[in-house]
Structures are given as structure tokens and as C-alpha cells.
């Protein structure tokens, strides 16, 4: 009997501790009052309505906005909507239980100012990242150049983007740097232009040089030839120090750009050599002076 009594005592003490820890008595007393029950039911219904509106907004973003924005931008907008929903739900629940939201807003304002001063760079990058994502200036897989750094976009985030260079190096570029500097996206359009610069000797027949240089695009498989909007052109740019400057302007499909540069250079040199056209280059004449040609110097004391 004594052991049974001790066991019951321990069990009752455990139950009391659990009730105190979870405030069971306070909750029961709160629920017993009709006004509180109505307030609780109203809160549950309001939360369900908020949840339904949130789901509708997410559906609109996924089906409607996703057609106009990039996948990365859609994910960012969805996250922002989710965070706003969670904040509203928490504030509503706190207000439902009679907690003064004015003090909370004041504390959040002070904390926001302090965080803003402490993390100015982060906030700047965050705002810049939102502009980048919504502006659709780039997407994953594009080849870009920012402030002398070029490479393929590997990841687009709010604080920064990650670029993989041709040397297979990963570079992190802050979003604010992209907004504040010139961004060159080489993957936006399907065709790229290349202007090959070359010069010919002053004694060269220019009509012949123009004709020979005009035959180079036909020798290059990567040059676009059947599109009038991207037809090759030959220009005479002017008189230079060592010769007459000329430009061969050609177009190619974007993936073939680097092959085009090599092909045009090789075929231009071959065509000029076959036509006997001289490509001038800077030379240095060196004269060897013998003892007889060196003037003697004499000094008087």
C-alpha cells in the first residue's frame, strides 16, 4: 500500500508539473468563457482566410508572373510573398491575444535602423539584387562581363551572382557592383559581330585589296552569308603610321564567335599571301658601327 501511495503521489506531481509547464489550467479557464471562444474561432477563421489568399497569390505568381519573369525571379518573388504572409500571421495572432503591437513596431523600427547602419553593404546588395532579378538583365548560362570580369553565370542570388570564368574559376560579384557598373551580356542576342582589323602597304592597289578581303567570308564556314541583315562588309578606315587600315566586318552565330576570330585571321593572311599583298609591320633597323665609323672624342685638360 505504501508503494502504491508513493507511485500515485509521484504520478500526481508529474501531472501537476506538466500542467504548469503547458499552462493547461489557464487555457481551460480561457476557453470556458464564451467571448474567448468566439475570439479564438474568429482567429482560426481569419488565419484560414489568410492562408487561402496566400495560396491564391502563389498560384497567380507561378502561372501568370512566371511567364514574364525568369525562374530565379519567380522564386525570389515567391519567397518575399511567403515572408510577408508569415509576418502578418504572427502579428495578427499577437494582436488577437491582446499584445500591444505598437511597442513591437517601435522595437522593430529601432532594430531596423541599427541593422541598416551595421549592414549598409548587405542592404545595398539586397536591394540591387531585387532590381537585377526583376529586370531580367541576365539568366543562368549567359556569358557576361562586369568590371573587367567575364564568365558564364552560374547562380543568380539577391546578394550576389556567381560567375564561372573560362579558366574554370568561380568569382562572386556583389549585386551592387552590377548595378553601379556597366554590364555586358554577350548571350542576349543570337548573332555577334566581329570587326577584323588589318592594314596593307601604301604601295598596294586598294581596289585589289578590297576585292581580296571581300573574298575572305566565303572561305570561312562560321560566317553568316545568307542573311542580308548580317552581310559582310569591307571598310577602309584610314592612313596609319605603317600602312592603310582596313576592317572586315562579319557576323556569326553566338556559339561560333571564338572559332570565327581564328578562322577570319587565318583566311585573311592566306588570301593576301596568294594575291601578293603585303601586310606591313613595325620593324627596327640596327646598324653595326665599326671602330672606323665611331668618331673619336678628345678632351683638353
C-alpha positions in Angstrom: 0.0 0.0 0.0 2.8 2.4 0.9 4.5 1.8 -2.5 1.2 2.3 -4.3 0.7 5.6 -2.4 4.2 6.8 -3.4 3.6 5.9 -7.0 0.3 7.8 -7.1 2.0 10.8 -5.4 4.8 10.8 -8.0 2.3 10.5 -10.8 0.2 13.4 -9.5 3.2 15.5 -9.0 4.3 14.8 -12.6 0.9 15.7 -14.0 0.9 18.9 -12.0 4.3 19.9 -13.3 3.2 19.2 -16.9 0.0 21.2 -16.4 2.0 24.1 -15.0 4.6 23.9 -17.8 2.0 24.0 -20.6 -0.4 26.3 -18.7 -3.2 23.9 -19.1 -5.4 25.4 -16.3 -5.0 28.9 -17.8 -6.0 27.6 -21.2 -9.0 25.7 -19.8 -10.2 28.8 -18.0 -9.7 30.9 -21.1 -11.7 28.5 -23.2 -14.6 28.4 -20.7 -15.5 32.0 -21.3 -17.8 32.4 -24.4 -16.2 35.7 -25.5 -12.8 34.0 -25.7 -14.2 31.0 -27.6 -15.7 33.4 -30.2 -12.4 35.3 -30.4 -10.5 32.0 -30.9 -12.8 30.8 -33.5 -12.6 34.2 -35.3 -8.9 34.0 -35.2 -8.8 30.5 -36.7 -11.2 31.5 -39.5 -9.1 34.6 -40.2 -5.9 32.5 -40.4 -7.6 30.1 -42.8 -8.7 33.1 -44.9 -5.1 34.4 -44.9 -3.9 31.0 -45.9 -6.3 30.8 -48.8 -5.4 34.3 -50.0 -1.7 33.3 -49.8 -2.2 30.2 -51.8 -4.1 32.1 -54.5 -1.3 34.7 -54.7 1.3 32.0 -55.0 -0.8 30.3 -57.8 -1.0 33.6 -59.6 2.7 34.1 -59.4 3.5 30.6 -60.6 1.1 30.7 -63.5 0.9 34.3 -64.5 4.1 36.1 -63.4 6.3 33.1 -64.2 5.6 33.6 -67.9 7.1 37.1 -67.8 9.9 36.5 -65.3 12.9 34.2 -65.2 12.7 31.1 -62.9 15.1 32.7 -60.5 13.0 35.9 -60.3 9.8 33.8 -59.7 11.4 32.0 -56.8 12.5 35.3 -55.3 9.0 36.9 -55.6 7.5 33.7 -54.1 9.9 33.9 -51.1 9.1 37.6 -50.5 5.4 36.8 -50.5 5.9 33.9 -48.1 7.9 36.0 -45.6 5.2 38.8 -45.7 2.5 36.2 -45.1 4.3 34.7 -42.1 4.9 38.2 -40.6 1.2 39.1 -41.0 0.1 35.9 -39.3 2.4 36.4 -36.4 1.3 40.0 -35.9 -2.3 39.0 -36.1 -2.0 36.3 -33.6 -0.2 38.6 -31.2 -2.9 41.2 -31.5 -5.5 38.6 -31.0 -4.2 37.8 -27.6 -4.1 41.5 -26.6 -0.4 42.1 -27.0 0.5 45.7 -27.7 1.7 45.8 -31.3 2.8 49.5 -31.0 5.7 48.5 -28.8 6.7 45.7 -31.2 6.6 48.1 -34.2 8.7 50.6 -32.3 11.2 47.9 -31.3 11.3 46.7 -34.9 11.9 50.2 -36.2 14.8 50.8 -33.8 16.2 47.4 -34.7 15.8 48.1 -38.4 17.7 51.4 -38.1 20.5 49.7 -36.1 20.7 46.8 -38.6 20.6 49.2 -41.5 23.7 51.2 -40.2 25.5 48.0 -39.3 24.9 46.3 -42.7 24.7 49.0 -45.2 26.6 47.0 -47.8 24.3 44.0 -47.3 21.2 46.0 -47.6 22.5 47.7 -50.7 23.3 44.4 -52.3 19.9 43.0 -51.3 18.0 45.9 -53.0 20.3 45.7 -56.0 19.7 42.0 -56.3 15.9 42.6 -56.4 16.4 45.0 -59.3 18.6 42.5 -61.1 16.2 39.7 -60.7 13.1 41.7 -61.8 15.0 43.5 -64.6 15.9 40.2 -66.3 19.3 41.6 -67.3 20.8 38.1 -67.2 20.0 34.5 -66.6 21.9 31.3 -65.7 24.1 30.2 -68.6 24.6 33.7 -70.0 28.2 34.9 -70.8 28.6 38.3 -69.2 31.3 40.9 -68.4 31.2 43.1 -65.3 34.1 45.5 -64.4 36.7 43.5 -66.3 35.4 40.1 -65.1 33.9 37.9 -67.7 32.4 34.4 -67.5 29.3 32.3 -67.5 26.6 33.0 -65.0 26.4 30.0 -62.6 23.9 31.3 -60.0 21.8 34.5 -59.6 21.1 35.5 -56.0 19.8 38.5 -54.2 23.2 39.4 -52.5 25.5 38.4 -55.4 25.9 36.4 -58.6 28.4 33.7 -59.2 30.3 33.6 -62.4 32.4 30.7 -63.8 35.3 32.1 -65.8 36.7 30.5 -69.0 39.6 29.3 -66.8 37.1 27.4 -64.7 37.3 29.7 -61.7 34.4 30.8 -59.6 34.0 34.5 -59.0 31.4 36.1 -56.7 30.2 39.5 -57.8 28.2 41.6 -55.4 24.8 42.8 -56.7 25.6 46.4 -56.0 28.7 46.2 -58.3 26.5 45.1 -61.2 24.0 47.9 -60.7 26.7 50.6 -60.4 28.9 49.5 -63.3 28.3 48.6 -67.0 27.0 45.0 -67.6 27.7 43.5 -70.9 25.7 40.4 -71.7 27.1 38.5 -74.8 24.3 35.9 -74.7 21.2 38.1 -75.2 21.1 38.0 -79.0 21.6 35.1 -81.3 24.3 36.8 -83.6 27.5 38.5 -82.8 29.6 40.9 -84.9 33.4 40.8 -85.3 35.5 43.5 -86.9 38.8 42.2 -88.0 41.5 44.9 -88.4 44.2 44.6 -90.9 46.5 47.0 -92.8 48.1 46.9 -96.3 51.2 48.6 -97.6 50.9 52.1 -99.1 52.1 50.8 -102.5 49.2 48.3 -102.6 46.3 48.7 -105.1 43.4 49.5 -102.8 40.8 48.2 -105.2 42.5 44.9 -105.4 43.0 44.8 -101.6 39.2 45.4 -101.1 38.3 42.7 -103.6 40.7 40.1 -102.0 39.5 41.0 -98.5 35.9 40.6 -99.7 36.5 37.0 -100.6 37.6 36.0 -97.1 34.0 35.5 -95.7 33.3 32.9 -98.4 36.4 30.9 -97.1 35.0 30.9 -93.5 32.4 28.3 -92.6 31.3 30.2 -89.4 30.5 33.5 -91.2 26.8 34.2 -91.8 26.3 34.7 -95.5 22.6 34.1 -96.3 21.1 36.8 -94.1 21.1 40.3 -95.7 20.9 41.9 -92.3 24.2 40.4 -91.4 26.1 40.7 -94.7 29.9 41.0 -94.5 31.4 44.4 -95.2 34.9 45.8 -96.1 35.8 49.2 -94.9 38.9 51.4 -95.4 39.5 53.0 -92.0 42.3 55.5 -92.9 46.0 56.1 -93.2 48.1 54.7 -90.3 51.8 55.0 -89.5 52.9 51.9 -91.3 50.1 51.3 -93.8 46.5 51.8 -94.8 44.0 50.4 -92.3 41.1 48.1 -93.4 38.3 46.4 -91.5 36.5 43.2 -92.4 33.1 43.2 -90.6 31.4 39.8 -90.3 28.7 38.1 -88.3 28.3 34.7 -86.8 26.0 32.7 -84.6 26.9 33.3 -80.9 28.4 29.9 -80.1 30.8 30.2 -83.0 32.4 33.5 -82.1 35.8 32.4 -80.9 36.1 29.9 -83.8 35.2 32.8 -86.2 38.1 35.0 -84.9 40.7 32.4 -85.6 39.2 31.4 -89.0 39.0 35.0 -90.3 42.6 35.8 -89.3 44.0 32.6 -90.9 42.0 33.0 -94.1 42.8 36.7 -94.5 46.6 36.0 -94.2 46.2 33.2 -96.8 44.2 35.4 -99.2 46.7 38.3 -99.0 49.7 36.0 -99.5 48.1 34.3 -102.5 47.4 37.8 -104.0 50.8 39.1 -103.3 49.5 41.8 -101.0 52.0 42.9 -98.3 50.8 43.3 -94.6 53.2 45.8 -93.1 54.5 45.5 -89.6 56.8 47.6 -87.4 60.5 46.9 -87.9 63.6 48.1 -86.3 66.8 48.8 -88.4 70.0 48.1 -86.5 73.3 49.4 -87.8 76.6 47.9 -86.5 79.2 50.6 -86.1 82.9 49.7 -86.5 85.9 51.5 -85.0 86.4 53.5 -88.2 82.9 54.9 -88.1 82.9 55.8 -84.5 84.1 59.4 -84.1 87.0 60.0 -81.7 86.5 62.2 -78.8 89.3 64.3 -77.3 89.3 66.2 -74.1 91.5 69.1 -73.1 92.7 69.4 -69.6 
